[in-house]
Amino acid sequence: MSKDYGQMVEGCRRGDRRAQKALYEEFAPMALGVCMRFASDRDAAQDLMQDGFVRVYEKIGLLRETEHLKGWIYRTMINVCIRDYQRRKRQIVQCDETADDNLPPLDPFGTEQVVMALQQLPRAQRLVFNLTEVEGYSYAETAKELKCSEVNVRALLSRAKAGLRTLLTQNRQ
């Protein structure tokens, strides 16, 4: 890590507003990028990011190694997005018992195009896609986080990939 974040972390632990502002300014772009992948639009992503930073400030005393600060904030943002999904989920996700894992891979598209397409997917599909394809969670890990079955995860992922493919192809034409 190129920067020493020790003073920033210590200031945040003491509740120093300048240290909190410095931490926010340093990590907000990365945090917003994480939240944009999970949220339906930029406003929702900013709300999630703000919730994430509140959590960071509340729990920064638990951070043992300041060199892990960036990864810890990254993981905190993901956890906030997952909790938001679980809080908003009003009904159990109902899925087919089948998934098409033999779909061709997505054609290469720009990051902005993919994020915009992701934001158009239903919330459950967006979350499963991000956890499995972007964050590298296994089906079992994703199912555990979302409190659903691995079959549901596979089906949602298949639908997300198909939906992304459709959205990206439509936008290209």
Long-range contacts (C-beta under 8 A, 24 or more apart in sequence): 1-67, 1-70, 4-66, 5-66, 5-67, 5-69, 6-66, 8-69, 9-60, 9-63, 9-66, 9-69, 12-56, 12-57, 12-60, 13-60, 13-61, 20-57, 23-56, 24-53, 27-70, 27-73, 28-53, 30-70, 30-73, 30-74, 31-73, 31-74, 31-77, 34-74, 34-77, 34-78, 34-81, 35-77, 35-80, 35-81, 36-115, 36-119, 37-115, 37-118, 37-126, 37-130, 37-134, 38-78, 38-81, 38-84, 38-85, 38-126, 38-127, 38-130, 39-81, 39-119, 40-119, 40-123, 40-126, 41-119, 48-77, 48-80, 48-81, 48-84, 49-77, 51-80, 51-84, 52-76, 52-77, 52-80, 55-79, 55-80, 78-131, 78-135, 81-127, 81-130, 82-127, 82-131, 82-145, 82-146, 85-123, 85-124, 85-127, 85-146, 86-146, 86-147, 88-123, 89-123, 89-124, 92-148, 93-124, 93-146, 93-148, 93-152, 93-156, 95-151, 95-152, 95-155, 95-156, 95-159, 96-155, 97-151, 97-155, 98-155, 99-151, 99-154, 99-155, 99-157, 99-158, 100-158, 100-162, 101-154, 101-158, 103-158, 103-161, 103-162, 103-165, 106-161, 106-164, 106-165, 106-168, 107-168, 109-168, 109-172, 113-168, 113-171, 114-164, 114-168, 116-171, 117-163, 117-164, 117-167, 117-168, 117-171, 118-164, 120-163, 120-167, 121-160, 121-163, 121-164, 121-167, 122-163, 124-156, 125-156, 125-157, 125-159, 125-160, 125-163, 126-160, 128-153, 128-156, 128-157, 128-160, 129-156, 129-157, 129-160, 129-161, 129-164, 132-157, 133-157
